[in-house]
């Protein structure tokens, strides 16, 4: 878990302007990013449920 958080912090420092120091904020940001990715995949896999299509 520590390795995942340290890699996530390196990714955030390199590709974004977000500076997170505490482990809890790093963990929350990682969970939010994973949840957003999963929701995006689910929505894209069900185009018939999208409004206006």
mmCIF file of the N, C-alpha and C atoms, coordinates in Angstrom:
data_MODEL
# 
_entry.id   MODEL 
# 
loop_
_atom_site.group_PDB 
_atom_site.id 
_atom_site.type_symbol 
_atom_site.label_atom_id 
_atom_site.label_alt_id 
_atom_site.label_comp_id 
_atom_site.label_asym_id 
_atom_site.label_entity_id 
_atom_site.label_seq_id 
_atom_site.pdbx_PDB_ins_code 
_atom_site.Cartn_x 
_atom_site.Cartn_y 
_atom_site.Cartn_z 
_atom_site.occupancy 
_atom_site.B_iso_or_equiv 
_atom_site.pdbx_formal_charge 
_atom_site.auth_seq_id 
_atom_site.auth_comp_id 
_atom_site.auth_asym_id 
_atom_site.auth_atom_id 
_atom_site.pdbx_PDB_model_num 
ATOM 1   N N  . UNK A 1 1  ? 0.828   -1.203 0.000   1.00 0.00 ? 1  UNK A N  1 
ATOM 2   C CA . UNK A 1 1  ? 0.000   0.000  0.000   1.00 0.00 ? 1  UNK A CA 1 
ATOM 3   C C  . UNK A 1 1  ? 0.867   1.260  0.000   1.00 0.00 ? 1  UNK A C  1 
ATOM 4   N N  . UNK A 1 2  ? 1.954   1.207  0.756   1.00 0.00 ? 2  UNK A N  1 
ATOM 5   C CA . UNK A 1 2  ? 2.851   2.361  0.798   1.00 0.00 ? 2  UNK A CA 1 
ATOM 6   C C  . UNK A 1 2  ? 3.470   2.630  -0.571  1.00 0.00 ? 2  UNK A C  1 
ATOM 7   N N  . UNK A 1 3  ? 3.820   1.551  -1.275  1.00 0.00 ? 3  UNK A N  1 
ATOM 8   C CA . UNK A 1 3  ? 4.418   1.721  -2.602  1.00 0.00 ? 3  UNK A CA 1 
ATOM 9   C C  . UNK A 1 3  ? 3.420   2.334  -3.574  1.00 0.00 ? 3  UNK A C  1 
ATOM 10  N N  . UNK A 1 4  ? 2.152   1.912  -3.492  1.00 0.00 ? 4  UNK A N  1 
ATOM 11  C CA . UNK A 1 4  ? 1.122   2.455  -4.380  1.00 0.00 ? 4  UNK A CA 1 
ATOM 12  C C  . UNK A 1 4  ? 0.938   3.945  -4.110  1.00 0.00 ? 4  UNK A C  1 
ATOM 13  N N  . UNK A 1 5  ? 0.875   4.319  -2.832  1.00 0.00 ? 5  UNK A N  1 
ATOM 14  C CA . UNK A 1 5  ? 0.694   5.731  -2.486  1.00 0.00 ? 5  UNK A CA 1 
ATOM 15  C C  . UNK A 1 5  ? 1.896   6.570  -2.902  1.00 0.00 ? 5  UNK A C  1 
ATOM 16  N N  . UNK A 1 6  ? 3.093   6.018  -2.764  1.00 0.00 ? 6  UNK A N  1 
ATOM 17  C CA . UNK A 1 6  ? 4.269   6.799  -3.166  1.00 0.00 ? 6  UNK A CA 1 
ATOM 18  C C  . UNK A 1 6  ? 4.318   6.963  -4.685  1.00 0.00 ? 6  UNK A C  1 
ATOM 19  N N  . UNK A 1 7  ? 3.939   5.921  -5.425  1.00 0.00 ? 7  UNK A N  1 
ATOM 20  C CA . UNK A 1 7  ? 3.885   6.041  -6.892  1.00 0.00 ? 7  UNK A CA 1 
ATOM 21  C C  . UNK A 1 7  ? 2.800   7.033  -7.309  1.00 0.00 ? 7  UNK A C  1 
ATOM 22  N N  . UNK A 1 8  ? 1.654   7.021  -6.625  1.00 0.00 ? 8  UNK A N  1 
ATOM 23  C CA . UNK A 1 8  ? 0.567   7.953  -6.914  1.00 0.00 ? 8  UNK A CA 1 
ATOM 24  C C  . UNK A 1 8  ? 1.024   9.387  -6.634  1.00 0.00 ? 8  UNK A C  1 
ATOM 25  N N  . UNK A 1 9  ? 1.761   9.585  -5.542  1.00 0.00 ? 9  UNK A N  1 
ATOM 26  C CA . UNK A 1 9  ? 2.258   10.917 -5.223  1.00 0.00 ? 9  UNK A CA 1 
ATOM 27  C C  . UNK A 1 9  ? 3.255   11.386 -6.281  1.00 0.00 ? 9  UNK A C  1 
ATOM 28  N N  . UNK A 1 10 ? 4.116   10.497 -6.740  1.00 0.00 ? 10 UNK A N  1 
ATOM 29  C CA . UNK A 1 10 ? 5.056   10.856 -7.805  1.00 0.00 ? 10 UNK A CA 1 
ATOM 30  C C  . UNK A 1 10 ? 4.308   11.220 -9.078  1.00 0.00 ? 10 UNK A C  1 
ATOM 31  N N  . UNK A 1 11 ? 3.265   10.457 -9.413  1.00 0.00 ? 11 UNK A N  1 
ATOM 32  C CA . UNK A 1 11 ? 2.457   10.742 -10.603 1.00 0.00 ? 11 UNK A CA 1 
ATOM 33  C C  . UNK A 1 11 ? 1.802   12.115 -10.484 1.00 0.00 ? 11 UNK A C  1 
ATOM 34  N N  . UNK A 1 12 ? 1.193   12.399 -9.327  1.00 0.00 ? 12 UNK A N  1 
ATOM 35  C CA . UNK A 1 12 ? 0.535   13.689 -9.130  1.00 0.00 ? 12 UNK A CA 1 
ATOM 36  C C  . UNK A 1 12 ? 1.531   14.838 -9.196  1.00 0.00 ? 12 UNK A C  1 
ATOM 37  N N  . UNK A 1 13 ? 2.700   14.653 -8.603  1.00 0.00 ? 13 UNK A N  1 
ATOM 38  C CA . UNK A 1 13 ? 3.700   15.717 -8.603  1.00 0.00 ? 13 UNK A CA 1 
ATOM 39  C C  . UNK A 1 13 ? 4.220   15.984 -10.009 1.00 0.00 ? 13 UNK A C  1 
ATOM 40  N N  . UNK A 1 14 ? 4.314   14.923 -10.824 1.00 0.00 ? 14 UNK A N  1 
ATOM 41  C CA . UNK A 1 14 ? 4.885   15.074 -12.156 1.00 0.00 ? 14 UNK A CA 1 
ATOM 42  C C  . UNK A 1 14 ? 3.888   15.642 -13.159 1.00 0.00 ? 14 UNK A C  1 
ATOM 43  N N  . UNK A 1 15 ? 2.636   15.184 -13.102 1.00 0.00 ? 15 UNK A N  1 
ATOM 44  C CA . UNK A 1 15 ? 1.680   15.520 -14.151 1.00 0.00 ? 15 UNK A CA 1 
ATOM 45  C C  . UNK A 1 15 ? 0.636   16.562 -13.760 1.00 0.00 ? 15 UNK A C  1 
ATOM 46  N N  . UNK A 1 16 ? 0.548   16.912 -12.493 1.00 0.00 ? 16 UNK A N  1 
ATOM 47  C CA . UNK A 1 16 ? -0.454  17.894 -12.067 1.00 0.00 ? 16 UNK A CA 1 
ATOM 48  C C  . UNK A 1 16 ? 0.191   18.913 -11.147 1.00 0.00 ? 16 UNK A C  1 
ATOM 49  N N  . UNK A 1 17 ? -0.576  19.939 -10.831 1.00 0.00 ? 17 UNK A N  1 
ATOM 50  C CA . UNK A 1 17 ? -0.118  20.955 -9.886  1.00 0.00 ? 17 UNK A CA 1 
ATOM 51  C C  . UNK A 1 17 ? -0.592  20.648 -8.471  1.00 0.00 ? 17 UNK A C  1 
ATOM 52  N N  . UNK A 1 18 ? -1.199  19.474 -8.276  1.00 0.00 ? 18 UNK A N  1 
ATOM 53  C CA . UNK A 1 18 ? -1.735  19.117 -6.962  1.00 0.00 ? 18 UNK A CA 1 
ATOM 54  C C  . UNK A 1 18 ? -0.587  18.686 -6.057  1.00 0.00 ? 18 UNK A C  1 
ATOM 55  N N  . UNK A 1 19 ? -0.496  19.305 -4.890  1.00 0.00 ? 19 UNK A N  1 
ATOM 56  C CA . UNK A 1 19 ? 0.521   18.937 -3.915  1.00 0.00 ? 19 UNK A CA 1 
ATOM 57  C C  . UNK A 1 19 ? -0.171  18.395 -2.675  1.00 0.00 ? 19 UNK A C  1 
ATOM 58  N N  . UNK A 1 20 ? -0.172  17.082 -2.533  1.00 0.00 ? 20 UNK A N  1 
ATOM 59  C CA . UNK A 1 20 ? -0.793  16.442 -1.373  1.00 0.00 ? 20 UNK A CA 1 
ATOM 60  C C  . UNK A 1 20 ? 0.307   15.851 -0.500  1.00 0.00 ? 20 UNK A C  1 
ATOM 61  N N  . UNK A 1 21 ? 0.262   16.174 0.770   1.00 0.00 ? 21 UNK A N  1 
ATOM 62  C CA . UNK A 1 21 ? 1.312   15.705 1.676   1.00 0.00 ? 21 UNK A CA 1 
ATOM 63  C C  . UNK A 1 21 ? 0.843   14.545 2.556   1.00 0.00 ? 21 UNK A C  1 
ATOM 64  N N  . UNK A 1 22 ? -0.371  14.625 3.082   1.00 0.00 ? 22 UNK A N  1 
ATOM 65  C CA . UNK A 1 22 ? -0.800  13.609 4.040   1.00 0.00 ? 22 UNK A CA 1 
ATOM 66  C C  . UNK A 1 22 ? -1.237  12.330 3.325   1.00 0.00 ? 22 UNK A C  1 
ATOM 67  N N  . UNK A 1 23 ? -1.085  11.223 4.018   1.00 0.00 ? 23 UNK A N  1 
ATOM 68  C CA . UNK A 1 23 ? -1.434  9.935  3.430   1.00 0.00 ? 23 UNK A CA 1 
ATOM 69  C C  . UNK A 1 23 ? -2.936  9.806  3.208   1.00 0.00 ? 23 UNK A C  1 
ATOM 70  N N  . UNK A 1 24 ? -3.730  10.398 4.081   1.00 0.00 ? 24 UNK A N  1 
ATOM 71  C CA . UNK A 1 24 ? -5.180  10.276 3.927   1.00 0.00 ? 24 UNK A CA 1 
ATOM 72  C C  . UNK A 1 24 ? -5.658  11.016 2.690   1.00 0.00 ? 24 UNK A C  1 
ATOM 73  N N  . UNK A 1 25 ? -5.110  12.202 2.414   1.00 0.00 ? 25 UNK A N  1 
ATOM 74  C CA . UNK A 1 25 ? -5.532  12.928 1.216   1.00 0.00 ? 25 UNK A CA 1 
ATOM 75  C C  . UNK A 1 25 ? -5.044  12.223 -0.040  1.00 0.00 ? 25 UNK A C  1 
ATOM 76  N N  . UNK A 1 26 ? -3.881  11.611 0.015   1.00 0.00 ? 26 UNK A N  1 
ATOM 77  C CA . UNK A 1 26 ? -3.398  10.818 -1.123  1.00 0.00 ? 26 UNK A CA 1 
ATOM 78  C C  . UNK A 1 26 ? -4.314  9.630  -1.376  1.00 0.00 ? 26 UNK A C  1 
ATOM 79  N N  . UNK A 1 27 ? -4.704  8.953  -0.303  1.00 0.00 ? 27 UNK A N  1 
ATOM 80  C CA . UNK A 1 27 ? -5.569  7.785  -0.437  1.00 0.00 ? 27 UNK A CA 1 
ATOM 81  C C  . UNK A 1 27 ? -6.936  8.184  -0.981  1.00 0.00 ? 27 UNK A C  1 
ATOM 82  N N  . UNK A 1 28 ? -7.482  9.287  -0.489  1.00 0.00 ? 28 UNK A N  1 
ATOM 83  C CA . UNK A 1 28 ? -8.789  9.752  -0.967  1.00 0.00 ? 28 UNK A CA 1 
ATOM 84  C C  . UNK A 1 28 ? -8.715  10.123 -2.449  1.00 0.00 ? 28 UNK A C  1 
ATOM 85  N N  . UNK A 1 29 ? -7.647  10.810 -2.853  1.00 0.00 ? 29 UNK A N  1 
ATOM 86  C CA . UNK A 1 29 ? -7.521  11.204 -4.255  1.00 0.00 ? 29 UNK A CA 1 
ATOM 87  C C  . UNK A 1 29 ? -7.373  9.979  -5.151  1.00 0.00 ? 29 UNK A C  1 
ATOM 88  N N  . UNK A 1 30 ? -6.661  8.959  -4.678  1.00 0.00 ? 30 UNK A N  1 
ATOM 89  C CA . UNK A 1 30 ? -6.511  7.726  -5.461  1.00 0.00 ? 30 UNK A CA 1 
ATOM 90  C C  . UNK A 1 30 ? -7.851  7.014  -5.602  1.00 0.00 ? 30 UNK A C  1 
ATOM 91  N N  . UNK A 1 31 ? -8.628  6.938  -4.524  1.00 0.00 ? 31 UNK A N  1 
ATOM 92  C CA . UNK A 1 31 ? -9.947  6.300  -4.568  1.00 0.00 ? 31 UNK A CA 1 
ATOM 93  C C  . UNK A 1 31 ? -10.879 7.059  -5.508  1.00 0.00 ? 31 UNK A C  1 
ATOM 94  N N  . UNK A 1 32 ? -10.846 8.386  -5.452  1.00 0.00 ? 32 UNK A N  1 
ATOM 95  C CA . UNK A 1 32 ? -11.693 9.194  -6.337  1.00 0.00 ? 32 UNK A CA 1 
ATOM 96  C C  . UNK A 1 32 ? -11.303 8.987  -7.792  1.00 0.00 ? 32 UNK A C  1 
ATOM 97  N N  . UNK A 1 33 ? -10.005 8.923  -8.070  1.00 0.00 ? 33 UNK A N  1 
ATOM 98  C CA . UNK A 1 33 ? -9.546  8.714  -9.440  1.00 0.00 ? 33 UNK A CA 1 
ATOM 99  C C  . UNK A 1 33 ? -9.972  7.344  -9.967  1.00 0.00 ? 33 UNK A C  1 
ATOM 100 N N  . UNK A 1 34 ? -9.847  6.310  -9.146  1.00 0.00 ? 34 UNK A N  1 
ATOM 101 C CA . UNK A 1 34 ? -10.248 4.965  -9.557  1.00 0.00 ? 34 UNK A CA 1 
ATOM 102 C C  . UNK A 1 34 ? -11.755 4.895  -9.759  1.00 0.00 ? 34 UNK A C  1 
ATOM 103 N N  . UNK A 1 35 ? -12.522 5.510  -8.854  1.00 0.00 ? 35 UNK A N  1 
ATOM 104 C CA . UNK A 1 35 ? -13.978 5.503  -8.984  1.00 0.00 ? 35 UNK A CA 1 
ATOM 105 C C  . UNK A 1 35 ? -14.415 6.238  -10.252 1.00 0.00 ? 35 UNK A C  1 
ATOM 106 N N  . UNK A 1 36 ? -13.780 7.352  -10.548 1.00 0.00 ? 36 UNK A N  1 
ATOM 107 C CA . UNK A 1 36 ? -14.102 8.084  -11.775 1.00 0.00 ? 36 UNK A CA 1 
ATOM 108 C C  . UNK A 1 36 ? -13.801 7.273  -13.013 1.00 0.00 ? 36 UNK A C  1 
ATOM 109 N N  . UNK A 1 37 ? -12.687 6.565  -13.005 1.00 0.00 ? 37 UNK A N  1 
ATOM 110 C CA . UNK A 1 37 ? -12.327 5.721  -14.146 1.00 0.00 ? 37 UNK A CA 1 
ATOM 111 C C  . UNK A 1 37 ? -13.330 4.587  -14.319 1.00 0.00 ? 37 UNK A C  1 
ATOM 112 N N  . UNK A 1 38 ? -13.721 3.949  -13.224 1.00 0.00 ? 38 UNK A N  1 
ATOM 113 C CA . UNK A 1 38 ? -14.691 2.855  -13.285 1.00 0.00 ? 38 UNK A CA 1 
ATOM 114 C C  . UNK A 1 38 ? -16.043 3.360  -13.786 1.00 0.00 ? 38 UNK A C  1 
ATOM 115 N N  . UNK A 1 39 ? -16.499 4.494  -13.274 1.00 0.00 ? 39 UNK A N  1 
ATOM 116 C CA . UNK A 1 39 ? -17.777 5.047  -13.726 1.00 0.00 ? 39 UNK A CA 1 
ATOM 117 C C  . UNK A 1 39 ? -17.732 5.415  -15.202 1.00 0.00 ? 39 UNK A C  1 
ATOM 118 N N  . UNK A 1 40 ? -16.616 5.962  -15.662 1.00 0.00 ? 40 UNK A N  1 
ATOM 119 C CA . UNK A 1 40 ? -16.476 6.299  -17.074 1.00 0.00 ? 40 UNK A CA 1 
ATOM 120 C C  . UNK A 1 40 ? -16.565 5.052  -17.936 1.00 0.00 ? 40 UNK A C  1 
ATOM 121 N N  . UNK A 1 41 ? -15.895 3.986  -17.530 1.00 0.00 ? 41 UNK A N  1 
ATOM 122 C CA . UNK A 1 41 ? -15.931 2.729  -18.288 1.00 0.00 ? 41 UNK A CA 1 
ATOM 123 C C  . UNK A 1 41 ? -17.347 2.165  -18.318 1.00 0.00 ? 41 UNK A C  1 
ATOM 124 N N  . UNK A 1 42 ? -18.050 2.218  -17.189 1.00 0.00 ? 42 UNK A N  1 
ATOM 125 C CA . UNK A 1 42 ? -19.415 1.701  -17.135 1.00 0.00 ? 42 UNK A CA 1 
ATOM 126 C C  . UNK A 1 42 ? -20.335 2.490  -18.053 1.00 0.00 ? 42 UNK A C  1 
ATOM 127 N N  . UNK A 1 43 ? -20.222 3.816  -18.014 1.00 0.00 ? 43 UNK A N  1 
ATOM 128 C CA . UNK A 1 43 ? -21.083 4.655  -18.858 1.00 0.00 ? 43 UNK A CA 1 
ATOM 129 C C  . UNK A 1 43 ? -20.775 4.429  -20.330 1.00 0.00 ? 43 UNK A C  1 
ATOM 130 N N  . UNK A 1 44 ? -19.511 4.318  -20.677 1.00 0.00 ? 44 UNK A N  1 
ATOM 131 C CA . UNK A 1 44 ? -19.149 4.128  -22.082 1.00 0.00 ? 44 UNK A CA 1 
ATOM 132 C C  . UNK A 1 44 ? -19.537 2.741  -22.589 1.00 0.00 ? 44 UNK A C  1 
ATOM 133 N N  . UNK A 1 45 ? -19.652 1.779  -21.698 1.00 0.00 ? 45 UNK A N  1 
ATOM 134 C CA . UNK A 1 45 ? -20.021 0.435  -22.138 1.00 0.00 ? 45 UNK A CA 1 
ATOM 135 C C  . UNK A 1 45 ? -21.530 0.274  -22.303 1.00 0.00 ? 45 UNK A C  1 
ATOM 136 N N  . UNK A 1 46 ? -22.312 1.264  -21.843 1.00 0.00 ? 46 UNK A N  1 
ATOM 137 C CA . UNK A 1 46 ? -23.763 1.205  -21.987 1.00 0.00 ? 46 UNK A CA 1 
ATOM 138 C C  . UNK A 1 46 ? -24.278 2.463  -22.694 1.00 0.00 ? 46 UNK A C  1 
ATOM 139 N N  . UNK A 1 47 ? -23.999 2.605  -23.985 1.00 0.00 ? 47 UNK A N  1 
ATOM 140 C CA . UNK A 1 47 ? -24.416 3.839  -24.680 1.00 0.00 ? 47 UNK A CA 1 
ATOM 141 C C  . UNK A 1 47 ? -25.925 3.996  -24.786 1.00 0.00 ? 47 UNK A C  1 
ATOM 142 N N  . UNK A 1 48 ? -26.683 2.901  -24.679 1.00 0.00 ? 48 UNK A N  1 
ATOM 143 C CA . UNK A 1 48 ? -28.132 3.016  -24.790 1.00 0.00 ? 48 UNK A CA 1 
ATOM 144 C C  . UNK A 1 48 ? -28.728 3.721  -23.578 1.00 0.00 ? 48 UNK A C  1 
ATOM 145 N N  . UNK A 1 49 ? -28.004 3.806  -22.480 1.00 0.00 ? 49 UNK A N  1 
ATOM 146 C CA . UNK A 1 49 ? -28.525 4.484  -21.295 1.00 0.00 ? 49 UNK A CA 1 
ATOM 147 C C  . UNK A 1 49 ? -28.187 5.971  -21.270 1.00 0.00 ? 49 UNK A C  1 
ATOM 148 N N  . UNK A 1 50 ? -27.349 6.409  -22.184 1.00 0.00 ? 50 UNK A N  1 
ATOM 149 C CA . UNK A 1 50 ? -27.008 7.818  -22.221 1.00 0.00 ? 50 UNK A CA 1 
ATOM 150 C C  . UNK A 1 50 ? -28.180 8.620  -22.784 1.00 0.00 ? 50 UNK A C  1 
ATOM 151 N N  . UNK A 1 51 ? -28.501 9.741  -22.174 1.00 0.00 ? 51 UNK A N  1 
ATOM 152 C CA . UNK A 1 51 ? -29.600 10.552 -22.702 1.00 0.00 ? 51 UNK A CA 1 
ATOM 153 C C  . UNK A 1 51 ? -29.228 11.195 -24.038 1.00 0.00 ? 51 UNK A C  1 
ATOM 154 N N  . UNK A 1 52 ? -30.183 11.230 -24.922 1.00 0.00 ? 52 UNK A N  1 
ATOM 155 C CA . UNK A 1 52 ? -29.967 11.881 -26.201 1.00 0.00 ? 52 UNK A CA 1 
ATOM 156 C C  . UNK A 1 52 ? -29.288 11.022 -27.249 1.00 0.00 ? 52 UNK A C  1 
ATOM 157 N N  . UNK A 1 53 ? -29.201 9.719  -27.007 1.00 0.00 ? 53 UNK A N  1 
ATOM 158 C CA . UNK A 1 53 ? -28.564 8.863  -28.024 1.00 0.00 ? 53 UNK A CA 1 
ATOM 159 C C  . UNK A 1 53 ? -29.593 7.920  -28.613 1.00 0.00 ? 53 UNK A C  1 
# 
